[in-house]
Amino acid sequence: METVAFIHGFVLALGLILPLGVQNVFVFSQGACQEKLGRTLPVVITAAVCDTLLILLAVLGVSVAVLNFIWLKLALLSAGVLFLAYMGWVTWRSAAAVEVEAGSEAWPVRRQVLFALSVSLLNPHAILDTIGVIGTSSLAYAGNVLAAFTFACVLVSWLWFALLAVAGRLTRALDASGAVLRLLNKVSAVIMWVSGIYLLHGLIVAFRAG
């Protein structure tokens, strides 16, 4: 039974994390921007820890509070719209990593961690997906079986963010001109703005329903 729960959690978490969203784009771009792969560790670890926290909260039943209290949902959606609008603007204006002087950090550790926290914990769509889907699915398990399900979900996050950073680093190595990285910045900004518009629509719907 533990094996079945593990596979269920792994596949479910993979399905949730695969789509190209704000968090994924940020981790990938840091892999591409940093001079060395080791410098992406702060963003990879921060994103994975945040996902782990959300998964644990979902499994522990916080999903009930988030999904049932309309004011909490409205607050999350409002913060998300403002956050994505700002992040899109910053990303659109950011320069490609290849234009940064050799030996300097494209993104210092502190900035990496703060932005990783933002894209992970201030993204209502990701929060509601994680808490709603994983939290609801976990209700079918208990004890060691629940632990196996939860571990699988957490494992996917850690593996996925590490792979994204590596993929970004490989992109940098193959893109000496910086054209791909500049295009990635633009695409990232558009994704953030589209996500913000989607959340704004959800905010309006939730406000009318409340």
Beta strands, then each sheet from edge to edge (+ up, - down):
end
